[in-house]
Amino acid sequence: MFKKKFSSGAECDFRKPHCGGFVHVCYLLPYRSLHSHLRLGPIPCALFTFLLVSTNGCRNLPPLPAANLSEQGWTVRQGQAVWRRAKGSPEIAGELLVGTRTNGEAFVQFTKTPFPVVIAQKTSDEWQIQAPAQNETHVGPGKPPERIIWFGLAQALAGDALPRQWSWRYDSNSWSLENRTSGESLSGYFLEKSAARAGASR
């Protein structure tokens, strides 16, 4: 299981497509008995719903420290992206910031100006995903679940092999990533000269 932290203390209400005038991002975590905690019918906010499936055991973890992309070894890319939660779902356009590091660390932030929609971060032995608009943070040990597209993007950009359900295309600064099973996709481009190794001599 993963730590589920709501700094607001509120439970995720799947009936509300918006929260405070902004998109409502819901997360489902693998509780021991999911159905005893949530009775899921049709989910209006399915566009923003992540289903996190993992076999990791229970473990309480504090939030990861903020990534410092100015440190040595980071390759940072900035650009525009379009996210589609599932096949047939509406597309959401936003700004994308991706940082990858040679030691396996990664940082991904997808922003619908002026608010970050999703922030994903991983180290060599932990991962974290946040929905800042909902003050919601999930932390887990080991490798992140394979179905989370934000970690898949960082993995692809780092040159690592992806699970078979993912389709990856990179053509110069244009790229696309799609989950063949769910239809979730992320596509976009990076700004010219945006990829730079932080801390490297120029």
C-alpha positions as CSV (number, residue, x, y, z in Angstrom):
1,M,0.0,0.0,0.0
2,F,1.0,3.6,-0.4
3,K,0.8,6.6,1.9
4,K,-2.2,8.7,1.0
5,K,-1.9,12.2,2.3
6,F,-4.6,14.9,2.1
7,S,-3.3,18.0,3.7
8,S,-6.9,19.3,3.4
9,G,-8.2,16.3,5.3
10,A,-10.9,15.7,2.7
11,E,-11.7,12.5,0.9
12,C,-11.8,12.4,-2.9
13,D,-15.3,12.9,-4.1
14,F,-15.7,11.2,-7.5
15,R,-19.0,13.0,-8.1
16,K,-17.4,16.4,-8.4
17,P,-15.7,17.2,-11.7
18,H,-14.3,20.4,-10.3
19,C,-12.7,21.5,-7.0
20,G,-12.4,25.2,-6.2
21,G,-13.1,26.1,-9.8
22,F,-10.2,23.9,-11.1
23,V,-10.0,20.4,-12.4
24,H,-10.5,17.7,-9.8
25,V,-7.8,15.0,-9.9
26,C,-8.7,11.8,-8.2
27,Y,-6.5,8.9,-7.3
28,L,-7.4,5.4,-6.4
29,L,-5.0,3.5,-4.2
30,P,-4.7,-0.3,-3.8
31,Y,-6.2,-0.6,-0.3
32,R,-6.4,-4.1,1.2
33,S,-10.1,-4.1,0.4
34,L,-10.7,-1.3,-2.1
35,H,-14.4,-1.9,-2.2
36,S,-14.8,-1.5,1.5
37,H,-13.4,2.1,1.2
38,L,-14.9,3.2,-2.1
39,R,-18.1,2.2,-3.9
40,L,-17.4,3.0,-7.5
41,G,-20.1,3.6,-10.0
42,P,-19.8,5.9,-13.1
43,I,-17.0,8.3,-12.5
44,P,-17.6,11.7,-14.1
45,C,-14.1,12.9,-13.5
46,A,-12.6,9.8,-15.3
47,L,-10.4,12.1,-17.4
48,F,-8.4,13.0,-14.3
49,T,-8.6,9.6,-12.5
50,F,-5.4,7.5,-12.1
51,L,-5.8,3.9,-11.2
52,L,-2.5,3.0,-9.4
53,V,-2.0,-0.7,-9.3
54,S,1.1,-2.2,-7.6
55,T,2.1,-5.2,-5.5
56,N,4.2,-3.3,-3.1
57,G,3.5,-3.9,0.6
58,C,2.4,-1.4,3.3
59,R,4.9,1.2,4.2
60,N,4.6,4.7,5.5
61,L,6.9,7.1,3.7
62,P,7.4,10.9,4.1
63,P,7.1,13.1,1.0
64,L,10.2,13.2,-1.2
65,P,12.3,16.4,-0.9
66,A,11.8,18.8,-3.8
67,A,14.0,18.0,-6.8
68,N,16.8,20.6,-7.4
69,L,17.1,20.6,-11.2
70,S,20.1,22.9,-11.0
71,E,22.3,20.2,-9.5
72,Q,24.9,18.4,-11.5
73,G,23.7,15.6,-13.8
74,W,20.1,16.7,-14.6
75,T,19.0,16.9,-18.2
76,V,16.0,19.3,-18.3
77,R,13.5,19.7,-21.2
78,Q,10.6,22.1,-21.5
79,G,7.8,22.2,-24.0
80,Q,4.1,21.8,-24.7
81,A,2.1,18.6,-24.4
82,V,-1.4,17.3,-24.9
83,W,-2.7,14.7,-22.5
84,R,-5.6,12.3,-23.2
85,R,-6.6,10.2,-20.2
86,A,-8.2,7.4,-22.3
87,K,-9.3,6.6,-25.8
88,G,-12.1,8.9,-26.7
89,S,-11.5,11.3,-23.8
90,P,-11.1,15.0,-24.3
91,E,-7.6,16.3,-24.7
92,I,-5.9,18.6,-22.2
93,A,-3.2,20.9,-23.4
94,G,-0.5,22.3,-21.1
95,E,3.1,23.0,-20.4
96,L,5.6,20.2,-19.7
97,L,8.8,20.2,-17.7
98,V,10.9,17.0,-17.6
99,G,14.1,16.4,-15.7
100,T,16.1,13.1,-16.0
101,R,19.3,12.2,-14.2
102,T,21.9,9.6,-14.9
103,N,21.4,8.0,-11.5
104,G,17.8,7.2,-12.4
105,E,16.1,10.1,-10.7
106,A,13.3,11.9,-12.6
107,F,11.0,14.8,-12.3
108,V,7.9,15.6,-14.5
109,Q,5.5,18.5,-14.1
110,F,2.4,19.1,-16.3
111,T,0.9,22.5,-15.9
112,K,-2.4,24.0,-17.1
113,T,-1.5,27.6,-16.6
114,P,-1.3,28.9,-13.9
115,F,-1.7,25.7,-11.9
116,P,0.4,22.4,-11.9
117,V,-2.0,19.6,-12.6
118,V,0.4,16.7,-11.9
119,I,3.9,16.5,-10.4
120,A,5.7,13.1,-10.6
121,Q,9.1,12.5,-9.1
122,K,11.2,9.4,-8.4
123,T,14.5,8.5,-6.9
124,S,16.4,5.2,-7.0
125,D,14.1,3.6,-4.4
126,E,11.0,5.7,-4.0
127,W,8.4,7.5,-6.2
128,Q,5.9,10.2,-5.6
129,I,3.0,11.7,-7.5
130,Q,1.1,14.9,-6.5
131,A,-2.0,16.8,-7.4
132,P,-1.2,20.2,-6.0
133,A,-4.6,21.7,-6.6
134,Q,-6.1,19.1,-4.3
135,N,-3.1,19.2,-1.8
136,E,-2.8,15.5,-2.5
137,T,0.4,13.4,-2.4
138,H,1.0,9.7,-2.9
139,V,4.4,8.1,-2.1
140,G,5.5,4.5,-2.7
141,P,8.6,2.4,-2.4
142,G,10.6,0.9,-5.2
143,K,9.7,1.4,-8.9
144,P,6.6,3.4,-9.8
145,P,3.6,1.6,-11.2
146,E,4.0,0.9,-14.9
147,R,0.7,2.4,-15.8
148,I,1.5,6.0,-14.8
149,I,2.3,7.8,-18.0
150,W,4.4,10.6,-16.4
151,F,7.0,8.1,-15.2
152,G,6.8,6.3,-18.5
153,L,7.7,9.5,-20.3
154,A,10.8,10.1,-18.1
155,Q,11.8,6.5,-18.6
156,A,11.5,6.8,-22.4
157,L,13.5,10.0,-22.5
158,A,16.2,8.4,-20.4
159,G,16.6,5.7,-23.0
160,D,15.2,2.9,-20.8
161,A,13.1,0.1,-22.2
162,L,9.3,0.5,-21.7
163,P,6.8,-2.2,-20.8
164,R,5.2,-3.8,-23.8
165,Q,1.9,-1.9,-23.4
166,W,3.6,1.4,-24.2
167,S,4.2,2.8,-27.7
168,W,6.9,5.4,-27.9
169,R,7.8,7.7,-30.9
170,Y,10.5,10.4,-30.9
171,D,11.2,12.4,-33.9
172,S,13.6,15.3,-33.3
173,N,11.7,17.4,-30.7
174,S,8.3,15.9,-31.5
175,W,7.3,12.8,-29.5
176,S,4.3,10.7,-28.5
177,L,3.7,8.1,-25.8
178,E,0.6,5.9,-25.7
179,N,-0.7,3.1,-23.6
180,R,-2.0,0.5,-26.1
181,T,-4.2,-1.1,-23.4
182,S,-6.0,2.0,-21.9
183,G,-5.6,4.4,-24.8
184,E,-4.1,7.0,-22.5
185,S,-1.6,9.2,-24.4
186,L,0.7,12.1,-24.1
187,S,2.2,13.9,-27.0
188,G,4.0,17.1,-27.7
189,Y,7.3,18.8,-28.5
190,F,10.2,20.4,-26.6
191,L,11.4,23.9,-27.1
192,E,14.6,24.2,-29.1
193,K,17.7,24.2,-26.9
194,S,15.5,23.4,-23.9
195,A,17.4,20.2,-23.2
196,A,20.5,21.0,-21.1
197,R,22.6,19.2,-18.6
198,A,22.4,21.2,-15.4
199,G,25.7,22.0,-13.8
200,A,27.6,21.2,-17.0
201,S,30.2,23.7,-18.2
202,R,29.1,25.8,-21.2
